[in-house]
Amino acid sequence: MMESFLDQDRKTMVDLPKKIAEITPAFLSQILNADIATVTHAPVPAQGAISTTTRLDLDYLAETSGPASIFAKCSSSIEDVRQMAKKNGMYRREVMFYQKLVEDSQIPTPTCYFANWDRTNGDFLLLLEDMSNSRVGNFYTSSLKDVEQVIEHLPHFHAHWWNQQRLDQQRWLFPLDHPAAIESLWSAFTAALPVAKQRFPTEFDGALGTIADAISEHYPKIATHYAMRPATLVHSDLHLQQIFFPNSKGGRFAICDWQTVGRGFMGQDLARIIVTSLDRTLRRTAERSLVESYHKRLIKFGVSNYTLDECWDDYRLGLTWNVITNVNATASIDREAMDAEAATYGTTLTETFFGRLEAALIDLKVAALLD
């Protein structure tokens, strides 16, 4: 069985390629401990907002073997996006997750063969399992079945890290009320909010705008409120398009894109996966049972002294994190492309990103949590 290339001593022996084109057969032969004859670079059509991803097809010399293909993930080719991600530590966080935490994360992820980042310029490189036999989720389709499958896995992950002292040992994981974490997120949000209001001019006239303005004005106080909740490890941007599912080709369940991993509270993940993934009607019908199912499994995996009412309130509080995430995302998304994709599923980007969220903010009386 091929060994993942995550050992710290071995990593220091390999220079980090600065570009995808510099990922050569010689480099990959060292990483995968195999004799690779050729590597073919095949850019992925649907790129993420923060990084660049390329599929690498591999041919081996005789009597050696390994994966037929892997995925290379590196810094964005868009300078503004790359600088934003570096400033917010997104590239470093994903590398550190795969280096330090993935083997004991208690949640399925793609196999990682290599993870490193350049401390001088902030660029990074991940070499990951090719998950193309799996199906990528889609939040436009509003699939309750997919959300239920996520909630089968999520409680084990959260319970494993629940109030763990080990989180304190990960100095790169700032708590949400750490001054550096507050300053970074607050400045990003206050810069992104005017952009969001300009790109989506009518969406901030009601409850969404009221809560967004409250976050902009009082985020340090809100961050303190977040930090009072039981701490755990969170993905922080958990939506269906970050998740692989089994399909008719085989494949398996796995969660990817850990650039936002952090020390936070469970509502950040639970509210995001439910509210972002389900249309208003389906969310209203299913959310209570989904939260109850999550809580029941959380207790099963060892969390104690945490009631269903507390879980429900943390779910509601997590919607404010959804506001932060969606507003910040407006600075880097390709609205034209996402609108076109949404239209093929009979919805719009505006409804998926902000309509569903505002309806949940109203239904669950989230503004009262910020008083």
Residue frames as qw, qx, qy, qz and C-alpha x, y, z in Angstrom:
[[0.000, 0.889, 0.457, 0.000, 0.00, 0.00, 0.00],
 [0.414, 0.534, -0.035, 0.737, 1.41, 3.40, -0.96],
 [0.418, -0.489, -0.447, 0.621, 2.42, 5.58, 1.97],
 [0.080, 0.954, 0.249, 0.148, 1.08, 9.12, 2.18],
 [0.591, 0.279, -0.168, 0.738, 3.93, 11.60, 1.94],
 [0.304, -0.861, -0.154, -0.376, 3.31, 13.56, 5.12],
 [0.785, -0.395, -0.192, 0.436, 6.37, 12.82, 7.22],
 [0.068, -0.986, 0.038, 0.147, 7.99, 16.12, 8.27],
 [0.496, -0.557, 0.512, 0.427, 11.60, 14.91, 7.92],
 [0.563, 0.235, 0.661, 0.438, 11.02, 13.61, 4.41],
 [0.275, 0.891, 0.359, 0.039, 9.24, 16.78, 3.28],
 [0.201, -0.889, 0.205, 0.356, 12.28, 18.91, 3.97],
 [0.547, -0.218, 0.639, 0.495, 14.20, 16.93, 1.33],
 [0.380, 0.507, 0.658, 0.407, 11.92, 18.07, -1.49],
 [0.045, -0.165, 0.044, 0.984, 11.77, 21.58, -2.96],
 [0.373, 0.580, 0.604, -0.400, 8.22, 22.87, -3.32],
 [0.360, 0.359, 0.560, 0.654, 7.34, 23.44, -7.00],
 [0.025, 0.330, 0.158, -0.930, 6.40, 27.06, -7.63],
 [0.544, 0.278, -0.222, -0.760, 4.06, 26.24, -10.53],
 [0.891, 0.107, 0.350, -0.270, 1.99, 23.25, -11.63],
 [0.734, 0.624, -0.268, -0.027, 4.28, 22.94, -14.67],
 [0.098, 0.654, -0.700, 0.270, 7.17, 22.26, -12.29],
 [0.775, -0.204, 0.517, -0.302, 5.52, 19.08, -10.99],
 [0.426, 0.545, -0.668, -0.274, 7.78, 16.72, -12.87],
 [0.911, -0.027, -0.400, -0.099, 8.12, 12.92, -13.01],
 [0.505, 0.256, -0.602, 0.564, 11.26, 13.22, -10.87],
 [0.257, -0.319, 0.378, -0.830, 9.41, 15.21, -8.19],
 [0.814, -0.159, -0.039, -0.557, 6.46, 12.81, -8.13],
 [0.799, 0.141, -0.574, 0.113, 8.76, 9.78, -8.05],
 [0.207, 0.253, -0.632, 0.703, 10.17, 11.09, -4.77],
 [0.478, -0.205, 0.245, -0.818, 6.75, 11.86, -3.35],
 [0.884, -0.007, -0.059, -0.464, 5.06, 8.59, -4.30],
 [0.468, -0.463, 0.752, 0.024, 8.15, 6.40, -3.87],
 [0.786, 0.359, 0.503, 0.026, 7.71, 5.01, -7.38],
 [0.343, -0.218, 0.510, 0.758, 9.39, 5.30, -10.78],
 [0.434, 0.734, 0.397, -0.339, 7.19, 7.62, -12.84],
 [0.564, 0.163, 0.492, 0.643, 7.97, 7.92, -16.55],
 [0.051, 0.344, 0.315, 0.883, 5.63, 10.74, -17.56],
 [0.027, 0.529, 0.622, -0.576, 3.09, 13.10, -16.05],
 [0.081, 0.445, 0.537, 0.713, 0.33, 14.77, -18.06],
 [0.030, 0.261, 0.421, -0.868, -1.29, 17.95, -16.70],
 [0.084, -0.485, -0.717, -0.493, -5.04, 18.27, -17.29],
 [0.109, -0.099, 0.296, -0.944, -6.61, 21.46, -15.82],
 [0.054, 0.451, 0.863, -0.221, -9.97, 20.95, -14.12],
 [0.038, 0.536, 0.462, 0.705, -12.78, 22.91, -15.87],
 [0.437, -0.795, -0.282, -0.311, -14.67, 23.81, -12.65],
 [0.452, 0.270, -0.484, 0.700, -12.11, 25.62, -10.52],
 [0.406, -0.653, -0.541, 0.340, -12.63, 26.64, -6.91],
 [0.033, 0.971, 0.146, 0.184, -12.77, 30.28, -5.90],
 [0.416, -0.864, 0.277, 0.063, -9.54, 30.32, -3.86],
 [0.531, -0.433, 0.668, 0.290, -7.18, 27.77, -5.45],
 [0.554, 0.507, -0.484, -0.449, -6.13, 26.21, -8.75],
 [0.759, -0.145, 0.621, -0.133, -6.65, 22.48, -9.29],
 [0.482, 0.539, -0.580, -0.375, -5.07, 20.27, -11.94],
 [0.965, -0.067, 0.225, -0.121, -5.42, 16.55, -12.59],
 [0.012, 0.666, -0.723, -0.186, -2.12, 14.73, -13.07],
 [0.970, 0.157, -0.021, -0.183, -2.25, 11.54, -15.15],
 [0.322, -0.688, 0.648, 0.058, 0.72, 9.30, -14.34],
 [0.904, 0.308, -0.291, -0.062, 2.56, 6.63, -16.33],
 [0.631, -0.639, 0.439, 0.005, 4.97, 4.35, -14.48],
 [0.278, 0.553, -0.771, -0.154, 8.09, 2.53, -15.53],
 [0.770, -0.027, -0.612, -0.179, 7.97, -1.25, -15.60],
 [0.633, -0.177, -0.681, 0.323, 7.53, -3.10, -12.30],
 [0.076, -0.141, -0.459, 0.874, 6.38, -0.02, -10.38],
 [0.162, -0.585, -0.685, -0.402, 2.84, 1.12, -9.77],
 [0.062, -0.249, -0.435, 0.863, 0.73, 3.67, -8.01],
 [0.365, 0.647, 0.485, -0.462, -2.41, 5.77, -8.57],
 [0.525, 0.448, 0.524, 0.499, -3.22, 6.31, -12.25],
 [0.106, 0.664, 0.147, 0.725, -4.00, 9.93, -11.48],
 [0.372, -0.491, -0.507, 0.604, -3.90, 12.40, -8.60],
 [0.083, 0.910, 0.291, 0.283, -4.99, 15.99, -8.12],
 [0.485, -0.011, -0.205, 0.850, -2.63, 18.90, -7.53],
 [0.151, -0.903, -0.389, -0.103, -4.03, 21.89, -5.66],
 [0.527, -0.057, -0.110, 0.841, -2.07, 25.14, -5.42],
 [0.034, -0.503, -0.243, 0.829, -2.47, 28.90, -5.03],
 [0.462, 0.764, 0.419, -0.165, -4.94, 30.81, -7.19],
 [0.552, 0.235, 0.328, 0.730, -3.68, 32.30, -10.45],
 [0.027, -0.851, -0.282, -0.442, -5.66, 35.46, -9.66],
 [0.395, 0.302, -0.436, 0.750, -3.34, 37.80, -7.78],
 [0.363, -0.447, 0.174, -0.799, -5.99, 39.53, -5.62],
 [0.894, -0.272, -0.184, -0.303, -7.49, 36.20, -4.59],
 [0.798, 0.117, -0.441, 0.393, -4.07, 34.70, -3.87],
 [0.175, 0.377, -0.403, 0.815, -3.07, 37.64, -1.67],
 [0.604, -0.416, 0.052, -0.678, -6.40, 37.53, 0.21],
 [0.940, -0.156, -0.291, -0.082, -6.01, 33.80, 0.88],
 [0.631, 0.214, -0.459, 0.588, -2.44, 34.25, 2.07],
 [0.105, -0.459, 0.280, -0.837, -3.37, 37.16, 4.33],
 [0.735, -0.336, 0.080, -0.583, -6.14, 35.11, 5.94],
 [0.287, -0.431, 0.844, -0.142, -3.93, 32.03, 6.31],
 [0.864, 0.184, 0.114, -0.454, -6.18, 29.84, 4.17],
 [0.729, 0.460, -0.507, -0.011, -3.42, 28.01, 2.30],
 [0.090, 0.439, -0.775, 0.446, -1.43, 27.42, 5.48],
 [0.620, -0.153, 0.487, -0.596, -4.48, 26.12, 7.36],
 [0.919, 0.229, -0.097, -0.306, -5.29, 23.47, 4.77],
 [0.572, 0.475, -0.634, 0.213, -1.68, 22.28, 4.70],
 [0.126, -0.377, 0.715, -0.575, -1.54, 22.15, 8.50],
 [0.810, -0.041, 0.226, -0.540, -4.82, 20.21, 8.62],
 [0.915, 0.288, -0.266, -0.089, -3.39, 17.53, 6.36],
 [0.414, 0.497, -0.646, 0.405, -0.03, 17.52, 8.13],
 [0.069, -0.301, 0.666, -0.679, -1.24, 17.59, 11.74],
 [0.504, 0.013, 0.496, -0.707, -4.85, 16.52, 12.08],
 [0.663, 0.200, -0.399, -0.601, -6.22, 14.51, 9.17],
 [0.455, 0.123, -0.882, 0.012, -5.16, 11.06, 10.38],
 [0.152, -0.275, -0.815, 0.487, -7.14, 11.55, 13.60],
 [0.212, -0.070, -0.090, -0.971, -9.89, 13.79, 12.28],
 [0.280, 0.277, 0.860, -0.323, -12.67, 11.17, 12.51],
 [0.563, 0.644, 0.226, -0.466, -14.19, 12.29, 9.24],
 [0.774, 0.231, 0.458, 0.372, -13.52, 10.91, 5.73],
 [0.099, 0.853, -0.211, -0.467, -11.25, 13.05, 3.53],
 [0.791, 0.572, -0.219, 0.018, -9.36, 12.51, 0.26],
 [0.864, -0.249, 0.051, 0.435, -6.05, 10.73, 0.75],
 [0.098, 0.972, -0.204, -0.060, -3.24, 13.27, 0.83],
 [0.912, 0.168, -0.051, 0.370, 0.12, 12.30, -0.68],
 [0.502, 0.095, -0.115, 0.852, 1.86, 15.62, -0.11],
 [0.162, -0.917, -0.337, -0.136, 1.09, 18.83, 1.78],
 [0.566, -0.288, -0.100, 0.766, 3.45, 21.75, 2.21],
 [0.152, 0.954, 0.238, 0.098, 3.56, 25.52, 1.98],
 [0.568, 0.362, -0.127, 0.729, 6.27, 28.10, 1.39],
 [0.401, -0.702, -0.402, 0.430, 6.79, 30.16, 4.53],
 [0.312, -0.230, 0.163, 0.907, 8.46, 32.90, 2.49],
 [0.165, -0.014, -0.390, -0.906, 5.79, 33.65, -0.11],
 [0.520, 0.099, 0.484, -0.697, 2.78, 31.80, 1.34],
 [0.660, 0.252, -0.485, -0.516, 2.17, 29.56, -1.69],
 [0.617, -0.225, 0.699, -0.282, 1.23, 25.91, -1.15],
 [0.507, 0.247, -0.709, -0.424, 0.87, 22.55, -2.83],
 [0.685, -0.103, 0.616, -0.376, -1.36, 19.59, -2.05],
 [0.361, 0.203, -0.814, -0.407, -1.31, 16.28, -3.91],
 [0.574, -0.018, 0.522, -0.630, -4.61, 14.53, -3.30],
 [0.405, 0.160, 0.899, 0.053, -6.48, 11.38, -4.21],
 [0.250, -0.008, -0.525, -0.814, -8.38, 11.49, -7.50],
 [0.330, 0.231, 0.744, -0.533, -12.00, 11.31, -6.34],
 [0.360, 0.216, -0.386, -0.821, -13.54, 11.36, -9.83],
 [0.302, -0.175, -0.919, -0.182, -15.29, 8.04, -9.23],
 [0.075, -0.480, -0.686, 0.542, -17.34, 9.84, -6.59],
 [0.076, 0.747, 0.494, 0.438, -20.17, 12.31, -7.15],
 [0.195, 0.052, -0.265, 0.943, -19.67, 15.93, -6.12],
 [0.015, 0.632, 0.692, -0.350, -22.62, 17.40, -4.22],
 [0.104, 0.363, 0.357, 0.854, -24.64, 20.31, -5.54],
 [0.018, 0.326, 0.585, -0.742, -26.44, 22.82, -3.32],
 [0.341, 0.112, -0.264, -0.895, -28.70, 24.01, -6.17],
 [0.456, -0.115, -0.806, -0.360, -30.51, 20.65, -6.27],
 [0.508, -0.385, 0.309, -0.706, -31.70, 20.89, -2.65],
 [0.707, 0.039, -0.699, -0.101, -31.05, 17.23, -1.81],
 [0.654, -0.583, 0.237, -0.419, -32.30, 16.18, 1.63],
 [0.993, -0.033, -0.069, 0.092, -30.73, 12.74, 1.13],
 [0.614, 0.463, -0.293, 0.569, -27.27, 14.30, 0.70],
 [0.196, -0.660, 0.313, -0.654, -27.68, 16.50, 3.77],
 [0.876, -0.389, 0.090, -0.269, -28.78, 13.50, 5.83],
 [0.919, 0.158, -0.189, 0.308, -25.65, 11.64, 4.73],
 [0.277, 0.595, -0.345, 0.671, -23.47, 14.55, 5.88],
 [0.493, -0.577, 0.268, -0.594, -25.21, 14.58, 9.25],
 [0.979, -0.155, -0.133, -0.006, -24.41, 10.89, 9.65],
 [0.765, 0.223, -0.234, 0.557, -20.69, 11.80, 9.60],
 [0.082, 0.723, -0.132, 0.673, -20.53, 15.29, 11.12],
 [0.643, -0.702, 0.061, -0.301, -21.33, 14.46, 14.79],
 [0.932, -0.167, -0.045, 0.318, -18.44, 11.99, 15.09],
 [0.516, 0.469, -0.066, 0.714, -16.03, 14.67, 13.84],
 [0.201, -0.724, 0.084, -0.654, -17.36, 17.32, 16.21],
 [0.824, -0.544, -0.031, -0.158, -17.63, 14.96, 19.19],
 [0.878, 0.061, -0.158, 0.447, -14.04, 13.78, 18.77],
 [0.402, 0.340, -0.149, 0.837, -12.73, 17.35, 19.15],
 [0.373, -0.783, -0.339, -0.365, -15.34, 18.56, 21.66],
 [0.414, -0.873, 0.183, -0.181, -13.62, 20.80, 24.24],
 [0.936, 0.037, -0.095, 0.337, -10.38, 18.93, 23.51],
 [0.404, -0.813, 0.197, 0.371, -7.27, 20.36, 25.14],
 [0.667, 0.021, 0.502, 0.551, -5.45, 19.18, 22.04],
 [0.319, 0.831, 0.340, 0.303, -7.02, 22.07, 20.16],
 [0.264, -0.952, 0.095, 0.120, -5.07, 24.45, 22.40],
 [0.662, -0.384, 0.461, 0.448, -1.86, 22.76, 21.30],
 [0.537, 0.468, 0.484, 0.508, -2.52, 23.69, 17.67],
 [0.209, -0.562, -0.124, 0.791, -1.22, 27.25, 17.88],
 [0.037, -0.009, 0.539, 0.842, -2.12, 27.87, 14.23],
 [0.235, -0.558, -0.732, -0.312, -5.80, 27.36, 15.13],
 [0.019, -0.149, 0.315, -0.937, -6.73, 30.66, 16.75],
 [0.058, 0.530, 0.790, -0.303, -9.93, 30.67, 18.82],
 [0.182, 0.708, 0.509, 0.455, -12.61, 32.91, 17.34],
 [0.248, -0.956, -0.154, -0.022, -12.11, 35.53, 20.05],
 [0.687, -0.247, 0.110, 0.675, -8.32, 35.74, 19.62],
 [0.044, 0.793, 0.005, -0.608, -7.41, 39.37, 18.75],
 [0.088, -0.355, 0.677, 0.639, -5.65, 38.33, 15.53],
 [0.150, 0.333, 0.904, 0.225, -8.62, 36.21, 14.44],
 [0.110, 0.783, 0.489, -0.368, -11.05, 39.03, 15.21],
 [0.008, -0.695, 0.232, 0.680, -9.00, 41.60, 13.32],
 [0.137, -0.147, 0.812, 0.548, -8.56, 39.37, 10.28],
 [0.115, 0.475, 0.858, 0.159, -12.19, 38.38, 9.91],
 [0.033, 0.793, 0.389, -0.468, -13.62, 41.78, 10.88],
 [0.018, -0.595, 0.340, 0.728, -11.50, 43.63, 8.34],
 [0.095, 0.028, 0.863, 0.495, -12.34, 41.10, 5.61],
 [0.084, 0.600, 0.794, -0.052, -16.06, 41.32, 6.35],
 [0.035, 0.795, 0.214, -0.566, -16.23, 45.11, 6.51],
 [0.027, -0.437, 0.544, 0.715, -14.41, 45.27, 3.17],
 [0.055, 0.140, 0.916, 0.372, -16.65, 42.64, 1.56],
 [0.163, 0.575, 0.703, -0.387, -20.03, 43.95, 2.79],
 [0.255, 0.661, -0.040, -0.704, -20.17, 47.04, 0.50],
 [0.119, 0.283, -0.796, -0.521, -19.19, 44.81, -2.43],
 [0.072, 0.286, 0.955, -0.037, -21.96, 42.35, -1.56],
 [0.214, 0.657, 0.466, -0.552, -24.50, 45.16, -1.31],
 [0.215, 0.577, -0.356, -0.703, -23.40, 46.51, -4.69],
 [0.134, 0.159, -0.897, -0.391, -23.53, 43.11, -6.42],
 [0.217, -0.436, -0.871, -0.066, -26.81, 42.08, -4.74],
 [0.007, -0.266, 0.107, -0.958, -28.48, 45.49, -4.21],
 [0.590, -0.380, -0.183, -0.688, -31.96, 44.35, -3.07],
 [0.757, -0.150, -0.633, 0.059, -30.95, 41.44, -0.86],
 [0.425, -0.067, -0.541, 0.723, -29.78, 43.53, 2.08],
 [0.246, -0.443, -0.129, -0.852, -32.96, 45.57, 2.58],
 [0.748, -0.472, -0.233, -0.404, -34.40, 43.28, 5.24],
 [0.821, -0.554, 0.132, -0.027, -33.28, 40.89, 7.98],
 [0.871, 0.153, 0.023, 0.466, -30.12, 39.89, 6.14],
 [0.308, 0.673, -0.079, 0.667, -28.98, 43.51, 5.90],
 [0.494, -0.778, 0.089, -0.377, -29.83, 44.20, 9.53],
 [0.901, -0.385, 0.138, 0.142, -27.77, 41.28, 10.79],
 [0.746, 0.357, 0.025, 0.561, -24.92, 41.97, 8.34],
 [0.055, 0.792, -0.107, 0.598, -24.74, 45.56, 9.59],
 [0.691, -0.681, 0.137, -0.199, -24.75, 44.36, 13.21],
 [0.927, -0.080, 0.086, 0.356, -21.85, 42.01, 12.47],
 [0.515, 0.588, -0.010, 0.624, -19.96, 44.82, 10.74],
 [0.179, -0.796, 0.131, -0.564, -20.43, 47.16, 13.71],
 [0.614, -0.587, 0.376, -0.370, -20.09, 44.73, 16.62],
 [0.841, 0.236, -0.485, -0.036, -18.09, 41.72, 15.45],
 [0.217, 0.388, -0.745, 0.498, -15.71, 41.61, 18.48],
 [0.525, -0.163, 0.489, -0.677, -18.71, 41.22, 20.77],
 [0.896, 0.177, -0.109, -0.392, -20.20, 38.54, 18.51],
 [0.615, 0.409, -0.656, 0.159, -16.87, 36.69, 18.39],
 [0.131, -0.324, 0.720, -0.599, -16.84, 36.64, 22.20],
 [0.767, 0.014, 0.251, -0.591, -20.32, 35.10, 22.09],
 [0.825, 0.339, -0.428, -0.147, -19.09, 32.44, 19.66],
 [0.376, 0.425, -0.737, 0.369, -16.18, 31.60, 21.95],
 [0.455, -0.278, 0.548, -0.645, -18.51, 30.99, 24.89],
 [0.909, 0.100, -0.080, -0.397, -19.99, 27.97, 23.14],
 [0.838, -0.282, 0.444, 0.147, -18.41, 24.49, 23.47],
 [0.162, 0.732, -0.522, -0.408, -15.33, 24.46, 21.26],
 [0.855, 0.091, 0.502, 0.100, -14.65, 21.90, 18.56],
 [0.258, -0.253, 0.593, 0.720, -12.88, 21.56, 15.23],
 [0.533, 0.646, 0.408, -0.365, -15.01, 22.89, 12.37],
 [0.580, 0.324, 0.494, 0.561, -14.75, 22.94, 8.59],
 [0.066, -0.545, -0.160, 0.821, -16.36, 26.43, 8.63],
 [0.375, 0.401, -0.312, -0.775, -17.53, 26.38, 4.99],
 [0.284, 0.022, 0.958, 0.017, -19.41, 23.09, 4.86],
 [0.629, 0.412, 0.064, -0.656, -21.69, 22.98, 1.83],
 [0.905, 0.173, 0.379, -0.089, -22.51, 20.21, -0.61],
 [0.675, 0.713, -0.165, 0.091, -20.05, 21.29, -3.28],
 [0.063, -0.714, 0.663, -0.215, -17.24, 20.60, -0.79],
 [0.646, -0.198, 0.681, -0.282, -18.35, 16.97, -0.45],
 [0.359, 0.247, -0.808, -0.397, -17.92, 13.77, -2.46],
 [0.750, -0.049, 0.414, -0.513, -20.61, 11.06, -2.37],
 [0.407, -0.049, 0.887, 0.215, -20.72, 7.45, -3.57],
 [0.581, 0.424, -0.103, -0.687, -22.41, 6.93, -6.91],
 [0.944, 0.241, 0.092, -0.208, -23.05, 4.22, -9.52],
 [0.606, 0.618, -0.466, 0.184, -19.31, 4.15, -10.37],
 [0.736, -0.195, -0.484, 0.431, -18.43, 3.39, -6.78],
 [0.075, 0.624, -0.166, 0.760, -16.59, 6.18, -5.03],
 [0.499, -0.396, -0.651, 0.412, -17.00, 7.12, -1.40],
 [0.220, -0.941, -0.235, -0.108, -17.99, 9.89, 0.99],
 [0.631, -0.136, -0.135, 0.752, -15.28, 12.48, 1.70],
 [0.033, -0.970, -0.201, 0.135, -15.10, 16.16, 2.65],
 [0.671, 0.231, 0.089, 0.699, -12.56, 18.37, 0.90],
 [0.140, 0.698, 0.073, 0.698, -11.42, 22.02, 0.80],
 [0.631, -0.585, -0.407, 0.306, -10.15, 22.48, 4.35],
 [0.381, 0.400, -0.066, 0.831, -8.82, 26.01, 3.82],
 [0.326, -0.612, 0.006, -0.720, -11.28, 27.39, 6.37],
 [0.731, -0.305, -0.591, 0.153, -10.72, 24.75, 9.08],
 [0.009, -0.570, 0.324, -0.755, -10.72, 26.29, 12.51],
 [0.219, -0.227, -0.809, 0.497, -11.50, 26.08, 16.20],
 [0.301, -0.224, -0.149, -0.915, -15.10, 27.13, 16.56],
 [0.475, 0.060, 0.666, -0.572, -18.56, 25.87, 17.54],
 [0.374, 0.174, 0.894, 0.175, -20.72, 23.20, 15.92],
 [0.376, 0.732, 0.438, -0.362, -23.37, 25.61, 14.65],
 [0.076, 0.661, -0.429, -0.611, -20.95, 26.97, 12.07],
 [0.004, -0.162, 0.908, 0.387, -21.01, 23.64, 10.21],
 [0.201, 0.391, 0.887, -0.142, -24.53, 22.46, 10.99],
 [0.285, 0.731, 0.281, -0.552, -26.29, 25.68, 9.98],
 [0.133, 0.573, -0.512, -0.626, -24.24, 25.97, 6.81],
 [0.050, -0.044, 0.949, 0.309, -24.91, 22.47, 5.53],
 [0.196, 0.527, 0.802, -0.201, -28.65, 22.68, 6.23],
 [0.202, 0.789, 0.251, -0.523, -29.52, 26.25, 5.21],
 [0.077, 0.579, -0.522, -0.621, -27.21, 26.52, 2.20],
 [0.067, -0.109, 0.940, 0.315, -28.21, 23.10, 0.84],
 [0.106, 0.475, 0.873, -0.041, -32.00, 23.06, 1.20],
 [0.068, -0.455, -0.340, -0.821, -34.61, 25.32, -0.36],
 [0.272, -0.301, 0.339, -0.849, -36.88, 27.24, 2.00],
 [0.808, -0.175, -0.133, -0.546, -39.78, 24.77, 1.98],
 [0.859, 0.044, -0.497, 0.114, -37.65, 21.68, 2.45],
 [0.296, 0.292, -0.565, 0.712, -35.54, 23.32, 5.15],
 [0.454, -0.311, 0.238, -0.800, -38.64, 24.34, 7.11],
 [0.899, -0.105, -0.232, -0.358, -39.99, 20.79, 6.91],
 [0.900, 0.078, -0.380, 0.200, -36.79, 18.94, 7.74],
 [0.250, 0.642, -0.458, 0.561, -34.53, 21.14, 9.87],
 [0.589, -0.551, 0.352, -0.475, -35.87, 20.24, 13.29],
 [0.990, -0.074, 0.107, -0.050, -35.48, 16.50, 12.67],
 [0.709, 0.521, -0.275, 0.388, -32.02, 17.08, 11.16],
 [0.057, -0.675, 0.461, -0.573, -30.86, 18.99, 14.24],
 [0.799, -0.378, 0.296, -0.361, -32.35, 16.32, 16.51],
 [0.972, 0.193, -0.073, 0.112, -30.58, 13.58, 14.53],
 [0.433, 0.634, -0.395, 0.504, -27.29, 15.48, 14.76],
 [0.358, -0.619, 0.431, -0.550, -27.69, 15.96, 18.53],
 [0.946, -0.193, 0.142, -0.218, -28.60, 12.32, 19.12],
 [0.887, 0.311, -0.170, 0.296, -25.47, 11.15, 17.31],
 [0.149, 0.717, -0.397, 0.553, -23.32, 13.76, 19.08],
 [0.633, -0.517, 0.389, -0.425, -24.36, 12.29, 22.42],
 [0.998, 0.064, 0.017, -0.025, -23.79, 8.76, 21.10],
 [0.731, 0.453, -0.252, 0.445, -20.19, 9.67, 20.29],
 [0.642, -0.176, -0.453, 0.593, -19.47, 10.87, 23.82],
 [0.008, 0.400, -0.083, 0.913, -20.58, 14.49, 24.26],
 [0.361, -0.524, -0.737, 0.227, -22.27, 15.04, 27.61],
 [0.169, -0.629, -0.355, 0.670, -23.99, 17.93, 29.41],
 [0.056, 0.196, -0.381, -0.902, -25.20, 19.40, 26.13],
 [0.446, 0.411, 0.679, -0.413, -28.95, 19.56, 25.71],
 [0.389, 0.489, 0.656, 0.423, -31.02, 19.56, 22.55],
 [0.019, 0.957, 0.279, -0.080, -32.14, 23.11, 23.38],
 [0.340, -0.735, 0.324, 0.489, -28.52, 24.24, 23.54],
 [0.482, 0.025, 0.697, 0.531, -27.83, 22.48, 20.26],
 [0.274, 0.751, 0.567, 0.198, -30.81, 24.22, 18.66],
 [0.104, -0.964, -0.042, 0.241, -29.65, 27.66, 19.86],
 [0.417, -0.519, 0.516, 0.539, -26.12, 27.00, 18.58],
 [0.452, 0.370, 0.696, 0.417, -27.60, 26.00, 15.25],
 [0.125, 0.928, 0.349, 0.026, -29.46, 29.33, 15.16],
 [0.293, -0.843, 0.226, 0.389, -26.29, 31.20, 16.13],
 [0.585, -0.111, 0.615, 0.517, -24.47, 29.41, 13.33],
 [0.423, 0.746, 0.473, 0.204, -26.64, 31.29, 10.84],
 [0.059, -0.970, 0.100, 0.215, -24.73, 34.48, 11.68],
 [0.472, -0.436, 0.623, 0.446, -21.55, 32.69, 10.59],
 [0.538, 0.450, 0.655, 0.282, -23.39, 31.84, 7.37],
 [0.184, 0.966, 0.163, -0.072, -23.92, 35.57, 6.82],
 [0.292, -0.783, 0.427, 0.345, -20.19, 36.20, 7.29],
 [0.559, -0.108, 0.730, 0.379, -19.19, 33.38, 4.93],
 [0.481, 0.628, 0.577, 0.205, -21.60, 34.31, 2.16],
 [0.081, 0.986, 0.014, -0.146, -20.77, 38.00, 2.28],
 [0.365, -0.660, 0.540, 0.373, -17.03, 37.30, 2.20],
 [0.615, 0.122, 0.713, 0.315, -17.48, 34.91, -0.71],
 [0.439, 0.836, 0.320, -0.079, -19.01, 37.62, -2.91],
 [0.079, -0.858, 0.355, 0.363, -15.55, 39.14, -3.35],
 [0.189, -0.440, 0.807, 0.345, -14.24, 36.10, -5.25],
 [0.590, 0.304, 0.745, -0.065, -17.16, 34.26, -6.86],
 [0.012, -0.038, 0.604, 0.796, -17.82, 34.31, -10.59],
 [0.443, 0.310, 0.494, -0.681, -21.44, 35.43, -10.44],
 [0.569, 0.415, -0.343, -0.622, -22.10, 35.03, -14.15],
 [0.386, 0.212, -0.891, -0.113, -20.92, 31.42, -14.19],
 [0.047, 0.113, 0.876, -0.467, -22.77, 30.55, -10.97],
 [0.501, 0.338, 0.202, -0.770, -25.98, 32.19, -12.20],
 [0.572, 0.333, -0.571, -0.485, -25.80, 30.11, -15.37],
 [0.261, 0.082, -0.953, 0.131, -25.26, 26.91, -13.38],
 [0.237, 0.190, 0.669, -0.678, -28.09, 27.73, -10.97],
 [0.549, 0.309, -0.117, -0.768, -30.49, 28.34, -13.87],
 [0.476, 0.175, -0.812, -0.288, -30.03, 24.77, -15.08],
 [0.226, -0.185, -0.901, 0.319, -31.50, 23.61, -11.74],
 [0.217, -0.686, -0.581, -0.379, -34.41, 26.05, -11.77],
 [0.445, -0.789, -0.270, 0.326, -33.06, 28.47, -9.19],
 [0.312, 0.870, -0.127, 0.361, -30.73, 31.47, -8.95],
 [0.557, 0.167, -0.483, 0.654, -27.46, 32.23, -7.22],
 [0.182, -0.426, 0.200, -0.863, -29.21, 35.05, -5.35],
 [0.799, -0.360, -0.133, -0.464, -31.83, 32.71, -3.93],
 [0.891, -0.044, -0.397, 0.214, -29.29, 30.02, -3.02],
 [0.487, 0.228, -0.383, 0.752, -26.80, 32.39, -1.45],
 [0.028, -0.117, 0.319, -0.940, -29.05, 34.96, 0.20],
 [0.586, -0.256, -0.280, -0.716, -32.74, 34.12, -0.19],
 [0.776, -0.230, -0.588, 0.018, -32.57, 30.84, 1.70],
 [0.454, -0.005, -0.511, 0.730, -30.40, 32.45, 4.36],
 [0.190, -0.216, 0.127, -0.949, -32.66, 35.45, 4.94],
 [0.704, -0.304, -0.396, -0.505, -35.71, 33.22, 5.24],
 [0.738, -0.202, -0.580, 0.279, -33.95, 31.14, 7.90],
 [0.235, 0.122, -0.370, 0.891, -32.79, 34.26, 9.77],
 [0.437, -0.266, -0.050, -0.858, -36.42, 35.40, 9.97],
 [0.787, -0.234, -0.498, -0.279, -37.96, 31.98, 10.73],
 [0.754, -0.192, -0.505, 0.375, -35.49, 31.29, 13.56],
 [0.286, -0.943, -0.102, -0.134, -35.50, 34.81, 14.99],
 [0.796, 0.067, -0.171, 0.576, -31.73, 35.01, 14.83],
 [0.126, 0.680, -0.081, 0.718, -31.60, 38.78, 15.39],
 [0.642, -0.705, -0.037, -0.298, -32.73, 38.19, 18.99],
 [0.907, -0.193, -0.110, 0.358, -29.48, 36.31, 19.66],
 [0.527, 0.328, -0.051, 0.782, -27.48, 39.46, 18.93],
 [0.266, -0.842, -0.166, -0.439, -29.41, 41.77, 21.27]]
